[in-house]
Amino acid sequence: EVQLVESGGGLVQPGGSLTLSCAVSGFTLSNYVMNWVRQAPGKGLEWVSRITSGGIISYADSAKGRFTISRDNAKNTLFLQMNRLKPEDTAVYYCVKGTTRGQGTQVIVSS
């Protein structure tokens, strides 16, 4: 059974940093394309970043230069390092494999 469990969210001040984790089970992380998406209050899902099985990385314009996606294949864990956070980054963040996503982790950027 595929499982994705996000963690690492929280309340952070503008300009701060957070690192989100997504622990996966039921498949080998390095063999699949993995995405981070987010959903801000009252809005639809927004794609944030992707890493392919070959390690090709891409970011939404809103994340470029501030967010870094990575994975630890030995630990079967996906990460999203987020720096210089802005209030508009406030959202529930999900890791996604295909059509499966976890329960999400809440990020609130506020002073």
N, C-alpha and C positions, 0 to 999 in steps of 0.2 A: 504493500500500500504506500502510495506517495504521500509524504507529509512534509509540510513547510512550516516552520515555526520562527516567526520574527521576534526580535527583541532589541532593546537598546534605545527605544524612544524615550521621550520625556519633555520636560519644560526647560527651555534654554533661552538666554537673552539674545537679542539681535547681535550678529557678529560672532556668536559662539559656534561650537562644534559638537557634533554627535557622530557616533559610529553605530550604524544599524547592523544587526546580524540576522542571518536566516539559516537556521540549522535544518538540513534536509535529510530525509531518510526514504528508503524504498527505491532509490535509484542512485547512480553514480553521477555526482554533480558535474564533473569535468566532461561528461559525454553529451551535455545538453545546453541549449541556449537558455540563459536565465535573464529575466528582466526584473527591474524594480519599477513599480508604478505607485502612484499616490492618488489620494482622493481628498481634496480640500472640502471643508464644510459646505454643503449645499451645491457641490459641483460634481462633475463626472470624473471618471478615472483619467489620469494623465500619465503617460509614459515618461519615465525619468532616465533610465539607463539600461544597457544591455551588454552582456558578455557572451560570446559564442563559445562553442566547444573548442574552437581553435584559438580562443583568446582575443578575438577581435572585439574591441570595445567601442561603444557609441553612447552619446549623451544627448538629451534634449537641450535646446538652447538655454533653457532656464537653469540647467545644471552644469553646463560647461565651465570649466575653470574653478568650480567650487566643490563639486562632488567627485568622488573616485570610487568606482566599482572594482571589487576584487574577489577572489575566492581562495579558500584553503582546501585543496583537494584532499589532503590527508584527513582533515576534520569534516569534510563534506559540508562546508559552511560558506555561504555567500555574504559579502559585506558591502556596505555603502557608507563610505566616509564622507561626511557633510561638513564643510567649513563655511565660514562667513555667512551663516544662516540669516535669512530674512523673514519677516512676518509672513510673507506670501508663501513660504515653505511649509507653513502650518498645514498638516494633513495627516491622514492615516497612510502609512507606507506599507506596501505589500511586496513580497517577492513572488514571482510568477514563473511557473514552468508550464508552457503550453497554455492550457485553459485552467490550470490548477493554481490557486493562490492560497497563502496562509491566512491567518486571522488578522494579520496586520499589527503594526505598532504605531502608537500615536506620537506625533511630534508637534509640539507647540512652541512657537517662537514668539516670545513676548517679553516686554520689559515690565 
